[in-house]
Amino acid sequence: MSQSNTKNKLFAPITGTVMPRFAGIATFMRLPFLEFDHPSIDEVDIGLFGIPWDGGTTNRAGARHGPRQIRDLSTLARNVNRASGIT
């Protein structure tokens, strides 16, 4: 993110004290989900899209579960390193 966006609370991960980690829309690292008509969409530098697709597999289907599994595992990431205190 650019220097101006790091200070904007809209673009920060939602902490577990505000919303339980299992609740809400599953996004990567619990970053906010914005619709394309959101007023702050012009401030977004990077958008991540997880696209499930099994079309390239023959007998081992399941690649479509990858994007959701990455989002599920990324909910455990914290926005503060507890050992160093770096945000």
DARA-V744784 format. One record per backbone hydrogen bond with DSSP energy under -0.5 kcal/mol. CO is the residue of the C=O (numbers start at 1). NH is the residue of the N-H. Records with the same first field share a line. If there is no record, write none. Layout:
CO: NH / NH
This chain:
2: 6
3: 7
4: 7
5: 8
7: 9
8: 11
9: 12
15: 18 / 19
20: 23
25: 27
27: 30
28: 31
30: 14
32: 34
35: 38
38: 41
40: 43
41: 44
49: 51
50: 52
54: 57
62: 65
63: 66
65: 69
66: 70
67: 71
68: 72
69: 73
70: 74
71: 75
72: 75
73: 76
74: 77
80: 82
81: 85
86: 81
